[in-house]
Each structure stands twice: as structure tokens, then as C-alpha cells.
Amino acid sequence: MILTAKEGDFMIRGIDNYLTAYQFAEYPQKRTVNEEPTEKPAVQDKIEFSADSLAQSAALRSFRGKYPALSISVGSEMNYSKDRKTGTVAVNEHFLNKAMNDPEAAKTMSDLIYGIDKAEKTVAAYYNSLGGVTERTSHWYIDENGNCYNFSYTRRDDKLNKKLREEAAKDTQERIERSIEKSRDAEEVRLEEAAEDEEAVEDEEAAESDEGIESEFVGKSMGINVAKLARMLAAAKTRSQVQAVMDMIQSDLRECDAGKEQGLDVDEASVQAAESLLEEAKSRMSSAEDREPTPQEEMMSALASLM
């Protein structure tokens, strides 16, 4: 995450998933220990803090009270461990001292802390809207010059999209199997009809032979390989690939219409299956990706056309 603080404005320039983590703790320096007995024996030790240390603690308490979601402390460097803590802010001691005595540095620090708090809330809302976040860490460091750095790590388990992809793959496979089954049934019907036509021709030839009449009959039939087209449509990932399959289906349908006009035996079952597949391809156009197919996608489409 990149932050900018200038003239009281704090901008979030981007949200990314990085590796993360930093934890700081403030430890006031122990100056002197009075080991001499005092007038009150109940007090054995007395720890005295320097004026600077007490002023630093007061300054940090002020920020903590204003931004309770942040954990603000004194630190000297960025820590890159993943501890699943968010909103920890380490302020370099030299810059903190400067901010306590320099109004301009104080304003810079105030703007940075305000921006960090806003950024943490924005990022939290963003990942909450996505869902599936299993681990997140976010830590901040303000160095001696007032520069702000962030180190964060987020891990998501996108179970919903994974489930949708599995269901889509299953649905596609079922559609292919249904199309293949329809094509197989149509082929069986076509073969039965062809066998019946052949028997009828033989009977007719036998009758004409008995009557001394010479004649010649050539029986032709045609149909559409719907199973292959269904496999190609299932392999199509881009609009151009879907459009190519649609063009092939429409071409086959035109050929069947031309065959009917020429008196050829056209497999009506395969024509109906192809028309249904064409409607399915049209509905796929809206969801297909508008881009060039990858080499792997082109290979899968080619394999589908050869099966």
C-alpha cells in the first residue's frame, strides 16, 4: 500500500496483497533505581523516567485515544514477520521527538496517523466485501524523516468461485454427454432408415428385373456431426472461438437445407440438435471473453475438432 501525506491531505494510492508484519512495543528507559530505604517501607523500588520518555508516552497516548483501532508505539525498523495483527504503527523515536517540538513535523505525523487509520478501515472493508480471507497482517513504520512504509500480507481461500468453476465444468460435461447421446440416437435412426431404404431399393430392382425394365437408383443421405460441434463449443473460451463454432453450425444447416432441395435424405434429428446447439452458442457469446485465445486454448479447440 502506498500513502501520501501533503498539506493535510492523505491519499490511498493503491491496495495490493503483499507479505507483511511488524510488531512494536514501547519500553520506557529505566534511569535510576533507588535502593535506599524510604520513609515508607512499603515502597522498595522507585523507577524514574526521563522527561523525554514521559513526553513520548503522553504523545502516543494522545494518538491512541484518537485512533483506538491502531496500536501505536516507538520502533526503529520494519518487521517482516507474519503475526496476523493489523493496524500496528511504529514511530521512529527521533521523528517523534521532532514532532513534539516542531509544528510542521507534528502536522506531518498527525496527517500520517490519520491516513493510516483511514487506509486500514478501507482495506478491511475491501477484503470483507470479497470474503474468504483466512489470514491478514498489516504493519506500518514512520522513519526518522517522516516517511511512511507499510508491509502487509493477505491470504484468501476463494471457495465460492472454486465451487462455481466446478459446477460450470460439470454442467459443460453433462451438456456434451447429452449432445453425444442425441447424436448417437440420431445416427442409429439414420442407419435404420438407410437399411429400410436399401431393402426397398432391392425390392424395387427385383420387381423391375422381373418386368424386363432396366433402372439405376443411387441412395444418398446426409446429417450433422453434432457431437463434434458440442465438443468444440465446450472448448471455446473466447468470443472469436464461439463465433467460429456458430459459423460451422450455420454452414452445416445451410448444407442440409440445400440437400433437402436436391431430394437427399437429411437426418432431421441431427438438424434439430444442431439448431439447439446454435441457440446455446448464441447465449454463450455474452459470457465469453473478448480477447485473443491463448495457444493452449487454440490447441484444445483444435483437439476438439479432431475427436
C-alpha positions as CSV (number, residue, x, y, z in Angstrom):
1,M,0.0,0.0,0.0
2,I,1.4,3.5,-0.9
3,L,0.4,6.5,1.1
4,T,1.0,10.2,0.5
5,A,0.6,13.0,3.2
6,K,0.8,16.6,2.0
7,E,-0.8,19.8,3.3
8,G,-3.3,17.9,5.5
9,D,-4.4,15.6,2.7
10,F,-3.8,11.8,2.9
11,M,-4.4,9.7,-0.2
12,I,-4.6,5.9,-0.6
13,R,-2.9,5.3,-4.0
14,G,-3.4,1.5,-4.2
15,I,-4.3,-1.7,-2.4
16,D,-2.2,-4.8,-3.1
17,N,-1.6,-8.2,-1.4
18,Y,2.0,-8.3,-0.1
19,L,3.9,-10.2,2.6
20,T,3.6,-8.4,5.9
21,A,4.0,-7.9,9.5
22,Y,5.5,-5.7,12.2
23,Q,5.0,-5.5,15.9
24,F,6.4,-2.7,18.1
25,A,6.4,-2.2,21.9
26,E,7.2,0.9,23.8
27,Y,9.7,0.3,26.7
28,P,10.4,3.5,28.7
29,Q,14.1,3.6,29.7
30,K,14.9,2.8,33.2
31,R,17.1,5.6,34.5
32,T,17.8,5.0,38.2
33,V,16.8,2.6,40.9
34,N,16.8,3.9,44.4
35,E,17.8,1.0,46.6
36,E,17.9,3.1,49.8
37,P,15.1,2.5,52.3
38,T,12.5,5.3,52.2
39,E,10.3,6.7,54.9
40,K,7.6,4.4,53.6
41,P,8.9,0.8,53.8
42,A,6.1,-0.5,51.6
43,V,7.8,1.1,48.6
44,Q,11.0,-0.9,47.9
45,D,12.0,0.4,44.4
46,K,11.3,3.6,42.6
47,I,11.7,3.8,38.8
48,E,12.3,7.3,37.4
49,F,11.7,8.2,33.8
50,S,13.3,11.0,31.8
51,A,11.2,14.0,30.7
52,D,11.6,12.9,27.1
53,S,10.3,9.4,27.8
54,L,7.3,10.7,29.7
55,A,6.6,13.3,26.9
56,Q,6.8,10.5,24.3
57,S,4.3,8.3,26.2
58,A,1.9,11.3,26.6
59,A,2.1,12.0,22.9
60,L,1.5,8.4,21.9
61,R,-1.4,8.1,24.4
62,S,-3.0,11.1,22.7
63,F,-2.9,9.4,19.3
64,R,-4.1,6.1,20.8
65,G,-7.1,7.8,22.3
66,K,-8.0,9.4,19.0
67,Y,-7.4,6.3,16.9
68,P,-8.3,3.3,19.1
69,A,-8.2,0.9,16.2
70,L,-4.4,1.5,15.8
71,S,-1.6,0.1,18.0
72,I,0.9,3.0,18.1
73,S,4.3,2.6,19.7
74,V,8.0,3.6,19.3
75,G,10.1,1.5,16.9
76,S,13.3,1.6,15.0
77,E,12.7,-0.6,11.9
78,M,10.2,-2.5,9.9
79,N,9.5,-6.1,11.0
80,Y,8.6,-8.6,8.2
81,S,7.1,-11.5,10.2
82,K,3.5,-12.6,9.7
83,D,1.8,-12.3,13.1
84,R,-1.8,-11.8,11.9
85,K,-2.0,-8.4,13.6
86,T,-3.3,-5.3,11.8
87,G,-3.1,-1.6,12.4
88,T,0.2,-1.6,14.3
89,V,2.2,1.7,13.8
90,A,5.8,2.1,14.8
91,V,7.2,5.6,15.0
92,N,10.9,6.3,15.0
93,E,12.0,7.9,18.2
94,H,13.9,10.7,16.5
95,F,10.9,11.8,14.4
96,L,8.6,11.5,17.4
97,N,10.9,13.9,19.4
98,K,11.0,16.2,16.4
99,A,7.2,16.2,16.1
100,M,6.9,17.1,19.8
101,N,9.0,20.3,19.2
102,D,8.4,21.2,15.5
103,P,4.8,22.2,14.5
104,E,5.5,21.2,10.9
105,A,6.7,17.7,11.9
106,A,3.8,17.5,14.3
107,K,1.3,18.2,11.4
108,T,3.1,15.6,9.2
109,M,2.8,12.9,11.9
110,S,-0.8,13.8,12.6
111,D,-1.6,13.6,8.8
112,L,0.2,10.2,8.6
113,I,-1.6,8.7,11.6
114,Y,-5.0,9.9,10.2
115,G,-4.2,8.4,6.8
116,I,-3.1,5.1,8.2
117,D,-6.3,4.8,10.2
118,K,-8.3,5.6,7.1
119,A,-6.3,3.1,5.0
120,E,-6.8,0.3,7.5
121,K,-10.5,0.8,7.5
122,T,-10.7,1.0,3.7
123,V,-8.6,-2.2,3.2
124,A,-10.6,-4.0,5.9
125,A,-13.9,-3.1,4.2
126,Y,-12.5,-4.2,0.8
127,Y,-11.5,-7.6,2.0
128,N,-14.7,-8.1,4.0
129,S,-16.6,-7.5,0.8
130,L,-14.6,-10.1,-1.1
131,G,-14.9,-12.6,1.7
132,G,-12.8,-15.8,2.1
133,V,-9.9,-14.0,3.9
134,T,-8.2,-16.6,6.1
135,E,-5.2,-14.5,7.2
136,R,-4.3,-10.8,7.1
137,T,-1.5,-8.8,8.6
138,S,-0.8,-5.1,8.2
139,H,2.0,-3.1,9.9
140,W,3.3,0.5,9.4
141,Y,6.6,2.3,10.1
142,I,7.3,6.0,10.2
143,D,11.1,6.6,9.9
144,E,13.3,9.4,11.2
145,N,12.5,11.6,8.2
146,G,8.7,11.2,8.4
147,N,8.5,8.7,5.5
148,C,5.7,6.1,5.9
149,Y,6.0,2.5,4.9
150,N,3.6,-0.4,5.0
151,F,4.1,-4.2,5.0
152,S,1.0,-6.4,4.6
153,Y,0.1,-9.9,3.9
154,T,-3.3,-11.3,2.9
155,R,-4.3,-14.9,2.1
156,R,-7.7,-15.8,0.7
157,D,-9.5,-19.1,0.1
158,D,-11.9,-18.3,-2.7
159,K,-14.2,-21.3,-2.1
160,L,-17.2,-19.7,-3.8
161,N,-15.5,-19.1,-7.1
162,K,-13.9,-22.5,-6.9
163,K,-17.3,-24.1,-6.4
164,L,-18.8,-22.1,-9.3
165,R,-16.0,-23.2,-11.6
166,E,-16.5,-26.9,-10.6
167,E,-20.3,-26.6,-11.2
168,A,-19.7,-24.9,-14.6
169,A,-17.3,-27.7,-15.7
170,K,-19.7,-30.4,-14.5
171,D,-22.6,-28.7,-16.4
172,T,-20.5,-28.4,-19.6
173,Q,-19.6,-32.1,-19.4
174,E,-23.3,-33.0,-18.9
175,R,-24.2,-30.9,-21.9
176,I,-21.6,-32.7,-24.0
177,E,-22.8,-36.1,-22.9
178,R,-26.4,-35.2,-23.7
179,S,-25.4,-33.9,-27.2
180,I,-23.4,-37.0,-27.9
181,E,-26.3,-39.2,-26.8
182,K,-28.7,-37.3,-29.1
183,S,-26.2,-37.6,-31.9
184,R,-25.8,-41.3,-31.3
185,D,-29.6,-41.8,-31.2
186,A,-29.9,-39.8,-34.4
187,E,-27.2,-41.9,-36.1
188,E,-29.0,-45.1,-35.1
189,V,-32.2,-43.8,-36.5
190,R,-30.5,-42.8,-39.7
191,L,-28.8,-46.2,-40.1
192,E,-32.2,-48.0,-39.6
193,E,-33.9,-45.7,-42.2
194,A,-31.0,-46.3,-44.6
195,A,-31.3,-50.1,-44.2
196,E,-35.0,-49.8,-44.8
197,D,-34.4,-47.7,-47.9
198,E,-31.8,-50.2,-49.2
199,E,-34.3,-53.1,-48.8
200,A,-36.9,-51.1,-50.6
201,V,-34.5,-50.4,-53.5
202,E,-33.6,-54.1,-53.7
203,D,-37.3,-55.0,-53.8
204,E,-37.9,-52.4,-56.5
205,E,-34.9,-53.6,-58.5
206,A,-36.1,-57.1,-58.3
207,A,-39.6,-56.1,-59.4
208,E,-38.2,-54.2,-62.4
209,S,-36.0,-57.0,-63.3
210,D,-38.9,-59.3,-63.4
211,E,-40.7,-57.0,-65.8
212,G,-37.6,-56.6,-68.0
213,I,-37.1,-53.0,-67.1
214,E,-33.6,-51.7,-66.5
215,S,-33.2,-48.9,-64.0
216,E,-30.5,-47.5,-61.7
217,F,-31.0,-46.0,-58.2
218,V,-28.4,-44.1,-56.1
219,G,-29.4,-43.5,-52.5
220,K,-27.8,-40.7,-50.6
221,S,-28.3,-39.3,-47.1
222,M,-26.7,-36.5,-45.0
223,G,-26.6,-35.3,-41.4
224,I,-24.7,-33.1,-38.9
225,N,-21.9,-34.3,-36.6
226,V,-23.4,-32.6,-33.5
227,A,-21.1,-34.3,-31.0
228,K,-18.0,-32.8,-32.6
229,L,-19.6,-29.3,-32.7
230,A,-20.6,-29.7,-29.0
231,R,-17.1,-30.5,-28.0
232,M,-15.8,-27.5,-29.9
233,L,-18.3,-25.2,-28.2
234,A,-17.3,-26.6,-24.8
235,A,-13.6,-25.9,-25.6
236,A,-14.4,-22.3,-26.8
237,K,-13.3,-19.7,-24.2
238,T,-13.3,-16.5,-26.3
239,R,-15.9,-14.8,-28.4
240,S,-13.9,-15.5,-31.6
241,Q,-13.9,-19.2,-30.8
242,V,-17.6,-19.2,-30.0
243,Q,-18.3,-17.3,-33.2
244,A,-16.2,-19.8,-35.2
245,V,-18.4,-22.7,-33.8
246,M,-21.5,-20.8,-34.7
247,D,-20.3,-20.3,-38.2
248,M,-19.7,-24.0,-38.6
249,I,-23.2,-24.9,-37.3
250,Q,-24.8,-22.4,-39.6
251,S,-22.8,-23.7,-42.5
252,D,-23.9,-27.3,-41.8
253,L,-27.5,-26.2,-41.5
254,R,-27.3,-24.5,-44.9
255,E,-25.9,-27.6,-46.5
256,C,-28.7,-29.7,-45.1
257,D,-31.3,-27.2,-46.5
258,A,-29.6,-27.5,-49.9
259,G,-29.6,-31.3,-49.6
260,K,-33.3,-31.2,-49.0
261,E,-33.9,-29.2,-52.1
262,Q,-31.9,-31.7,-54.1
263,G,-34.0,-34.5,-52.8
264,L,-31.4,-36.0,-50.5
265,D,-32.3,-37.9,-47.3
266,V,-31.4,-35.4,-44.5
267,D,-31.2,-36.6,-40.9
268,E,-33.8,-34.3,-39.2
269,A,-32.8,-35.4,-35.7
270,S,-29.2,-34.1,-36.2
271,V,-30.6,-30.9,-37.7
272,Q,-32.8,-30.3,-34.6
273,A,-29.8,-31.0,-32.3
274,A,-27.6,-28.6,-34.3
275,E,-30.3,-25.8,-34.1
276,S,-30.4,-26.3,-30.3
277,L,-26.6,-26.1,-30.1
278,L,-26.7,-22.9,-32.2
279,E,-29.0,-21.3,-29.6
280,E,-26.7,-22.4,-26.8
281,A,-23.7,-20.9,-28.7
282,K,-25.6,-17.6,-29.1
283,S,-26.2,-17.4,-25.3
284,R,-22.5,-18.2,-24.7
285,M,-21.4,-15.1,-26.6
286,S,-22.4,-12.7,-23.8
287,S,-20.3,-14.5,-21.2
288,A,-17.3,-15.4,-23.5
289,E,-14.2,-13.3,-23.0
290,D,-13.5,-10.7,-25.6
291,R,-9.8,-11.3,-26.2
292,E,-7.4,-13.4,-28.4
293,P,-7.3,-17.1,-27.4
294,T,-4.1,-18.4,-25.8
295,P,-2.0,-21.0,-27.5
296,Q,-3.3,-23.6,-25.1
297,E,-7.0,-22.6,-25.8
298,E,-6.3,-22.8,-29.6
299,M,-4.8,-26.3,-29.1
300,M,-7.8,-27.5,-27.0
301,S,-10.2,-26.2,-29.7
302,A,-8.2,-27.9,-32.4
303,L,-8.2,-31.2,-30.5
304,A,-12.0,-31.0,-30.0
305,S,-12.5,-30.6,-33.8
306,L,-10.4,-33.7,-34.4
307,M,-12.1,-36.0,-31.9
